[in-house]
Amino acid sequence: MTVDLHRALGPLRKVHTMAMKRRTFVSGLAIGLAASGLAACSGDDDWGGGSGGGGGEPVNLDDKRVAAMDDYGPGTTFVATEPLEIDMLYRDHPGYPYKEDWLFLTTTQERNNVTFAMTQAPLSDYDQRRSLLVGAGDAPSVIPVTYPGQESQYVSSGVILPVSDYLDLLPNFQQKVADWGLEAEIDSLRQEDGKFYLLPGLLESARPDYTVALRMDVLEELGLEEPTTWDEFREVLQAIKDDRGSSYVFSDRWQGEALLQLAAPAFGTSAGWGLSASFWDSEAGEFIFPGASEEYRQLVEYFAGLVADGLMDPESFTQDDDAAHQKLGQESSYAITTNFQEIEVSRTTLDTTLGEGEYQLLKIRQPSGPAGDLFGGRRLQSGVMLSSSIADLDTFVAIMQWIDWNYYSDEGLEFAKWGVEGETFTRAEDGTRELAENVNWLNLNGDAPDDLRVEYGMMNGVFLLEHGSSDDLVRTLVPEEEVAWQERMADKELLDPPPAAPMNESEQEQAGLYQTALTDFVKQNTLAFITGQRDLSEWDSYVQELEGQNMTTYIDLVNGAYQRFQENNG
């Protein structure tokens, strides 16, 4: 699934929010991360470097300072001391095609003395184009829109830079990691040599998005409260079914992938889009295979029960999104999984069938479950990978300073999101921002003619990592309703990253083969169990079948890598 980081849109306000609570309960490695052998370093205060020589020795910077500032630091606007050109791989999005006269580019040239030599790749082909260029050693110096885990396949070849060797050139990055307590998340990027090779987008707080939307007008009519647990959610569905006599009350979209992902942490496992091939069992002190765990069985049993009792449409796990919306609009269902952008799609459907103002569809707070009031999420987002050849440039330090300013400074982040004060936005005395009268952002500003992305190049995933990193920026250019929902989610307990389990190259290759077969098998049988095609009495047989798919061999690889890393880096 390709994800554009910039979803959007509604009225503005300045918000002060609570940071997500953290919990010493460790989530499973994401599928891509486990196969790639990502690792976490265990509590070393000097988290920038790493042991081992896989990334080579850092270069001497004495002759790499052309165009660099001598006094650059947090709070300093980066201005190249002479014209600086940066070669970059550019992901060209069809929603806002590249324009050489974008305000982002002209302002960057005028203010920062920086221009770009772009190698363009279309969104539809970006991942493949990046892989070809990087694998061949022909990629530009700066490679944005790279998600954690995607860099790992290139580490052994030496074609990408171990950025952890050069953190002293990135003062804003270092400051945000320290201020926001992101060391553990950053450590999750480490490779077997103890170094990391990606500069990720940073979030001050994890940003939940997906949950279930319910027809709250129906709940109010029946005297029901918003459900706070998955058991209460079931009771609400049953009450609606008893009253309305619907064939099913809940007919879902995304083939259940988003639903299972958001529910899994509350059951103490991973599933759906977030299904992992290994999951840290903090009590046992080892990784387990989640798809064979008792917690996963409980999750599957819960949703299988909804289907068996006629509360959830079994077609939820096979139908396309249009069918789910049609059933919602026809009131043959009253609940659907959503996020803050897609809920508007559901409302458009209901406007057509029921009429505007004749219903109330709202996102509920993600329910808690047997494992607690837990939320699964990461505070690292799409980031920047650098070609190792960048360290040969005499402008290396200057390029690193621009990267640090643009992607990690408060000034650079605001510029990449909002644009130029007085031109694309205004600022009130209390600090809140408003789009200029002529500027629009996905219908935020009525019929204003100039789109913030299309006409100005702002809110562009190439230049802005996530929505702006800080809570202040992330929660602007989103609806008031969504801000309120985020605040309601803020006291959920956020799962911590898993401990280190970095694999060497041969282990990665072997584990990747096992993992693909295992996760495919789990997904197939999850569908069969939930929809009743396979009876849950066959669970033990299913676990034995996983053994035949090399489950134990795979988990032994992960635990071996974990133990080795602890011995070498503990």
NUGUBA-423259 format. One record per residue: x, y, z of N, C-alpha, C in turn; residue in one letter. Coordinates in steps of 0.2 Angstrom, whole numbers, plus 5000, padded with zeros to 4 digits. Example, Ala and Ser with C-alpha at 12.3 -4.5 7.8 and 13.67 -1.06 7.14 Angstrom:
2
506649725039506249785039506649845039A506449895035506849955036506450005039S
//
This chain:
570
500449945000500050005000500450065000M500450114995500750174995500350224999T500750265003500350305007500650375006V500250425005500450495004500350525011D500950555014500950575021500550635022L500350665017499950725018499150715017H498850695022498150685022497850755025R497250765025497050835027496550855030A496150895032495950955031495350985034L495351045036494851075040495051135043G494651165047494751225051495351225056P495651275058496251285061496151305069L496551285073496651315079497251295083R497551335087498151315091497951265096K498351215097498151165102498751145106V498551135112499051105117498851035119H499250985118498950915119499450885124T499150835127499550785131499950745127M500550725129500950675125500650605127A500750565122500550495123500950465128M500550425133500850395138501250335135K501850315138502250265136502150205141R502250145138502250085143502750035141R503050005146503549955145503249895143T502949895137502649835134502849835127F503149785124503549795117503149765112V503049805107502649785101503049735096S502749705092503049655087503449705082G503949675079504349705074503849705068L503849755064503449765058503749715053A503249695048503549645044504149665040I504149725037504749745034505349755038G505249775044505849785049506149715051L505749665052506049605054506449575049A506149575043506549545037507149585036A507149645037507749685036508249685041S508049655047508549655052508649715056G508149755057508249815061508349805068L508649845071508849835078508749895083A508749885089508749935094509349935098A509649985100510249985104509949995111C510349965116510049955123510350015127S510050075127510150125132510850155132G511150155127511850185127511650265126D511950305130511850375130512150405124D512750375121513050395115512750365109D512050375108511750345103511850355096W512250405095512450425088512850375084G513350345087513850305083513650235084G514050185083513950115084514550075084G514550015086515149975086515149935079S515749915077515849875071516049925065G516249895060516549945055516149935048G515549905048515149895042515049955038G514950015041514850075038515450105036G516050085038516650115037516850165042G517450205041517550255046517350315043E517050365048516850435046517350465042P517150505037517650545033517950605037V518450625035518750685038518450745034N518150795038517750845036518150915034L518750915035519150975034519051005027D518950965022518950985015518250975012D517750975017517050955015516551015017K516851075018516451125021516351185016R516351175010516251225005515451245006V515251305006514651335007514351325014A514651295018514451275025514451345030A514051345034514051395039514451375045M514851425048515251405054514851405060D514351445060513951455067513251425066D513151375062512551345062512351305068Y511751315070511451275076510751285076G510451255082509651265083509551335083P508951355080508751425080509051475075G509551445071509951475065509651455059T509451505055509251495048509851475044T509751415040510351395036510351445030F510951475029511051515023511751485020V511751455014512351435011512851495010A513451485012513951545011514151555004T513951514999513951524992513451474989E513251494983512751454980512851374981P512351344983512351274984511851234980L512051184976511651144972511551074976E510951044977510950984980510550934975I510950884973510550834969510150784973D509550774971508950744974508550704970M508350644973507850604969507150634971L506750654966506150684968505550634966Y505150624971504550584969503950634967R503850624960503350674957502650644958D502250684962501550664963501050684958H500650644956500150664950499650724953P499550724960499150774963499350844963G500050844963500350914963501050904959Y500950904952501550894948502150944949P502750924948503250964949503251034945Y503451084948503451154945504151184947K504551214942505151244944505051304947E504451344946504351404950503951404956D503851344959503551334966503851384971W503451414975503651464980504151424985L504051364986504551324990505251324987F505251314980505951314977506251384976L505851434975506151504974506351534980T505951524986506051544992506751514995T506751444994507351414996508051444993T507951454986508451484983508651554985Q508151594986508251664989508451674996E508151635000508351635007508951595009R508951535007509451485009510051475004N509951504998510551504993510651434991N510051394990510051324989509651314983V509851274978509451254972509551174972T509151144967509151074967509251054960F509650994959509650954953509250894954A508650894951508150844952508150784947M508250724950508050664946507350644948T506950654943506250644944506050564943Q505550544948505250474947504550484949A504050454944503350464946503150424952P502650444956502450414962502350334960L502050324955501850254953502450204953S503050234951503650194950504150214955D504050254960504550284964504950224968Y504650184971505050134975505450094970D505250074964505650034960506250074957Q506050134955506550174952507150194958R506950204964507450214969507850154970R507550094970507950034971508450024965S508250034959508750024954509250074954L509150134956509650184956510150174962L509850164968510250154974510650084973V510350034971510649974970511249974965G511250014960511750024955512250074957A512150104963512650154965512550224961G511950234958511950294953511450344956D511150334962510650374965510950444967A510550494966510750564969510950564976P511250614978511450614985510950614990S510350644989509850644994509250604991V508950554995508450514993507850514998I507350564997506850565002506350515001P505750515005505150475004505450405005V505850385010506050325012505850305018T505450245019505150225025505650185029Y505650185036506050145040505950075038P506550035037506649975034506849965027G506650015023506750015016507550025015Q507850055019508550065018509050005019E508749955023509149895026509449855020S509149845015509349805009509949835006Q510149895007510749925004511349935008Y511249915014511749925019512449895018V512349825016512949785015513349805009S513049835004513349854998513749914999S513649955004514050015005513850075001G513250074998513050124994512650174997V512450165003512150225007512550245013I512450305016512850335021512650315028L513050295032512850275039512850345043P512250375042512150445045512250455052V512250395056512350405063513050425065S513550425060514250445060514250515060D513750555058513750625056513250665060Y513050645066512450675069512650745072L513350755073513550825075513450875070D513250855064513150905059512350915058L511950885063511250895063511050915070L511150975072510950995079510250995080P509751015075509051015076508850945077N509050895073508850825073509050805080F509650815082509850795089509450825095Q509250885094508850915099508150885100Q507850875094507150845094507150775097K507650735095507750675098507750675105V508150715108508250725115507650755119A507350805116506850835119506150795119D506150755114505550715113505650645115W506250625118506350555121506250505115G506550515109506550475104507150425103L507550425108508150375107507950305106E507450275109507350205108507050195101A506650245098506450235092506950245086E507450295088508050295083508450235083I508550205089508950145090508650085086D507950085085507650035081507850035074S508150085072508450085065509150055064L509450035069510150015069510249955066R510749945062510949885058511449845063Q511649785060512049745064512749775066E512949825062513549865064513449915070D512849925072512649965077512550035075G512550045068512450115065511750115062K511550175061510850185057511050225051F510550205045510750235039510150275036Y509650295040509050335038508950385043L508850445040508650505044507850505044L507450485049506750475048506450545050P505750545048505350595050505250585057G505150635061505050635069504450665071L504050625075503450655078503550665085L503350715088503350735095502850685099E502350665096501850615099501650575093S501450515095501250465090500550495087A500450485081499850515078499350455076R498850435080498350385078497950415073P497650375069497150395064496550355063D496650285063496150245061495750225067Y495050215066494650185071493950165068T493450155072492850135069492350195070V492050215065491550265065490850235066A490450265071489750235072489250285071L488650265069488050315069487850335076R488150385078487950405085487250435086M486950455080486250475081485850405083D486050355080485650285082485750265089V486450275091486550265098486150305103L486150365101485750415105485050395106E484750375100484050355099483950295104E484350255104484350195108484550195115L484750255117485050265124485650235126G486050225120486750195121487350245122L487850225126488450265126488950245121E489450285119489950265115490350205118E490450155115490850095118491550115119P491750095125492450105127492950045127T492649985126492949925126492749885120T493049835118492849795112492249755114W492149735121491549695123490949745123D491049805125490549855124490349875117E490849875113490649875105490249825103F490349765105489949705103489249715106R489149745112488449755115488149805111E488449855109488149915105487949885098V488349845095488149815088487449765089L487449735095486949685096486249725097Q486349785101485749825102485449855096A485949875092485649905085485349855081I485649795081485349735077484649725080K484549715086483949705089483449755088D483649815087483149865086482949875078D483449875074483449885067483249825063R483449765066483349705062483749695056G484349735056484749725050485149655049S485249645043485649575042486249575046S486649635045487249645048487249715051Y487649735056487649805059488349835056V488849795055489449815054489749785048F489749825042490049805036490649845034S491249815034491849855034492149865027D492649905027493049925021493749895022R494249905018494949885018495049815019W494549775018494549705019494749685026Q494549725031494749705038495449725040G495849745035496549755037496649805042E496349865041496449925046496149905052A495549875052495149855058495549805063L495849755060496249705064496949745066L497249785062497849825065497649865071Q497149905071496949945076496749915082L496449855081496149815087496749775090A497249755087497749705089498049725095A498349785096498649805102498249795109P497649805108497149795114497149725116A497249675111497249605112497949575114F498449625114499149605115499549565109G499349585103499649555097499749605092T499849585086499849625079499449585074S499149625070498749595065498549645059A498249615054498049665048498649695045G498549755043499149795040499749785044W499649785051500249785055500449715057G500249665054500449595056501249595056L501549565061502249555061502349485062S502949465060503149395060503549375067A503649425071503949415077503649475082S503549455088503249495093503649485100F503749535103504149525109503749515115W503849455118503549435124503949455130D503749515134504149535139504149495145S503649455146503749405152504149355151E504149325145504649265143505349295141A505449355140506049385138506249355131G505849345126506049325120505449345115E505649335108505249345103504749285102F504149295100503749235098503449255092I503149205089502749215082502049235084F501849295083501149315085500549275082P500649255076500049225073499849155076G500349125080500149065084500049075091A499949135093499949155100499249145103S499149135109498449135112498149205112E498549255112498249325111497949335104E498349305099498049315092497449275091Y497449215095496849175094496249205097R496349245103495749285106495549335101Q495949375098495749425093495349395087L495549335084495249305079494549275082V494549255088493949225091493449285091E493649335094493149395095492849415088Y493249425083492849445076492549385073F492749325074492349265072491649265075A491649285082491049285085490549335083G490849395081490449445078490049425071L490449385067490249365061489749305062V489849265067489449205068488749225071A488749285075488149305078487749355073D487949365067487649405062487749485064G488249495068488349565069488849605064L489249565061489749585056489649555050M489649585044489649555038490249525036D490249455034490849415032491149445026P490749485022491049515016491449565017E491549595024491949645026492649625024S492849565024493549545023493749525016F493249535011493349525004493049574999T492549615002492249664997492749724996Q492549764991492949824990492549884994D492949934994492649994998492050024996D491850024989491250054987490650014990D490749944990490249904993490049915000A490649925004490549945011490150015012A490350065008490050125008489250125006H489150085001488450074999488050045004Q488249995008487849965013487750015019K488250055020488250105025487650155023L487650175017487150225014486450195014G486450135013485750105013485550085020Q485950095025485750085032485650005033E486049965029486149895031486749885035S487049935036487649935042487650005045S487950005051487950075055488650085058Y489150045055489750055058490250045052A490850075052491350065047492050095049I492550055048493250075050493450135045T493750185048493850245044494550285047T494650335044495150385047494950455045N495250505047494950575047494850605040F495150575035495050595028494450555025Q494450485026493950445023493250445027E493250475033492550485036492150535031I492450575028492150625024491850585018E492150535015491850495010491250455012V491250435018490650395021490150445022S490250505024489750555025489450585018R489850585013489550605007489050555004T489250485006488750435004488050445008T488150455014487550465019487150525017L487550585015487150645013486750625007D486950585002486550564996485950524998T486050475003485450435004485050455010T485250495015484850515021484750585021L485250625018485150695018485650725023G485950785021486350815026485950835032E486350825038486050845045485550795047G485450735044484950685046485250625049E485950635051486250575054486850605057Y487250565061487850585065488350525064Q488850535060489350485060489950505063L490250475068490850505072491350445073L491950465073492450415075492450405083K492450345085492450325092493250325094I493350335101494050325103494150245103R494750225100494950155100494750125106Q494350065106494250035112494849995115P494749985122495249945125495049875125S495549825127495349755126495749715132G495749655131496049615136496749635139P497149655134497849675136497849745139A497349785139497349855141497149905136G497249965138497050025134497650045130D497850005125498450015122498350035115L498850075112498850095106499550085102F499450055096500050035093500250095088G500850115088501050165083501750185084G502050215079502750235079502850315078R503350335081503450405080504050425075R504150375071504650385065504250375059L504350425054503950425048504450415042Q504150425036504550425030505150475031S505750455029506350505030506750505024G507450525025507850535020508450485020V508650455015509250415014509750455010M510350435012510850475008511350425005L511550444999512050404995512750414999S513150354999513750365002514250404999S514150414992514550464988514450534991S513950554994513850624997514450645001I514750595004515350615009515950635005A515950614998516550634994516450714992D515850744993515750804990516150864995L516350914992516650964996516151004999D515450994997514951035000514550985005T514850935007514450885011514250915018F514550955021514350985027513751035026V513851075021513251115019512651085018A512651025014512050995012511750965018I512150935023511950905029511550965033M511851025033511551075037510851095034Q510851095027510151115024509651055026W509850995026509450945028509150955035I509650965039509450975046508951035047D509151085044508651145044507951135041W507951105035507351095031506851045035N507150995037506750935039506650935047Y507050965050507050965058507051025062Y507151085059507051145063506351165063S506151205068505451225068505351275062D505851315061505751365055505651325048E506051275047506051245041505451205040G505151165046504551125046503951175044L503951235048503351275046503351295039E503951315037503951335030503751285025F503951225026503751165021503051145022A502751165027502051155028501551205026K501751265029501251325028501551375022W502151375021502351425016502651485019G502551535016502851605018502351645021V502551675027502051715031501951775027E501351795026501151855022501051845015G501151785013501051765006500551705005E500751655009500251595009499851585015T500051625021499751615027499851685031F499451695036499551745041499551715048T499851755052499851735059499551785064R499151755068498751805073499251815079A499051865083499451875089499551815094E499051775094499151715098499551655095D499851675089500251625086499851575081G499251575081498851535076498951555069T498951515064499051525057498351515054R498251555048497751545044497951555037E497651515032497851525025497651585023L498051615018497951675015497251665011A496951725010496251725007496251685000E496751684996496751654990497051584990N497251554996497551494996497051444999V497051384996496651324998497051264999N496751225003497051165005496551105006W496351075000495851025000495251055003L495051105000494351135002494351165009N494951175012494951205019494751285018L494851315013494751385012494251405007N493651365007493151375002493351364995G493151424991493351424984493951454982D494451464987495051494986495351464980A495651494975495851464969496551434969P497051454974497751424973497851374978D497951314976498051254980498751254983D498851244990499451254993499951204990L499751144988500251104985500351114978R499851114974499851124967500251184965V500051244968500351304965500951334969E501051304975501651334979502151274981Y501951214981502451164982502551144990G502051174994502051155001501651095002M501751065008501451005010501650945005M502250945004502550904999502950855003N502750785002503150735006503850725004G504050754999504850754997505150805002V504850865004505150915008504950915015F504450885016504150885023504050815026L504350795031504350735034503750735038L503150695036502550695040502250755040E501850775045501450845044501750895048H502450895050502750945053503050925059G503050865062503450835067503150865074S503150925076502850945082502150945083S501850935089501150935090500850995087D501151045088500851115085500751115078D501251085074501151085067500751025064L500850975067500450915065499750925066V499450955071498750965072498551035070R498851055065498551115061498451085054T497951125050497751105044497351035044L497051025050496650965051495950985054V495450955054494750975056494750985064P494351025067494251035074494050965077E493650935073493350865075493950815076E494450815072494950775072495450795078E495550855079495950875084495650855091V495050855092494650835098494750755099A494750725093494850645093495550635096W496050665093496750655095496850665102Q496450725105496550735112496250675116E495650655114495350595117495850535117R496250525112496650465111497350475115M497450535118498150555120498250515127A497750495130497950455137498050385136D497950355130498050285129498850275129K498950215131499650195132499950165126E500550205124500850185117501350135118L501350085114501750025114502450055113L502950025116503650045115503950005109D504450025106504749985101505049925104P505149875099505449805102506149815103P506449765107507149765108507549745101P508249745102508649735096508649665093A508549655087508649595084508949595077A509549635076509749645069510049585066P509949565060510249505057510749525052M511249475051511749485046511449475039N511749485033511549475027511249415025E511549355027511349295025510649275029S510649295036510049285040509449325037E509649385035509049425032508749385026Q509149365022508949325016508549265018E508749225022508449165025507749185028Q507849235033507249255036506649285032A506849325027506349355022505949295019G506349245017505949185013505449155018L505649145024505249115029504649155031Y504749225032504249265034503749275029Q503849285023503349295018502849235018T503149175018502649115018502249115024A502549135030502249125036501649175037L501849245035501349295036500749285031T500949255025500349245020499949185023D500249135026499849085028499349105034F499649155038499249175044498649215041V498749255036498249305034497649255030K497849205027497449165024496949125029Q497249105034496949065039496549115044N496749175045496349225049495749235045T495749245039495149255035494649195035L494949135035494549075035494249065042A494649075047494349075054493749125055F493949185054493449245055492749235051I492849215045492249205041491849135042T492149095046491849035047492048975042G492448995037492648945032493048885036Q493348905041493748855045493548865052R493448805056493148805063493748825067D493648865073494148875077494348815081L493948765081494148695084494848675081S494948695075495548675072496148715073E496148755078496648805080497348765081W497348715085497948675086498248645080D497848625075498048595069498348655065S498048715065498348775061499048785064Y499148785071499848805074500348745071V500148685071500548635068500748645061Q500248675057500448685050500948745050E500848795054501348845055502048815056L502148765060502748735061503048705054E502548675050502848655044503048715039G502848775041503048835037503648865040Q504048825044504648845047504648905052N504048905056503948955061504448955066M504648895069505148895074505848915072T506048885066506648905063506748985062T506149015060506149085059506249125066Y505849105071505949135077506549125081I506849065079507549055082508049095079D507949115073508449165069508349235073L507749255074507649315077507949325084V507749275088508049265095508749265095N509049225090509749225090510149295088G509749325084510049395082509949445088A509449435092509249475098509849465103Y509949395104510449375109511149405107Q511349395101511949415099512049495099R511549525098511649595098511649625106F511349585110511349605117512049595120Q512349535117513049515120513549575117E513449595111513949635108513849715109N513249725111513049795112512749815119N512549765123512249775129512549815134G
//
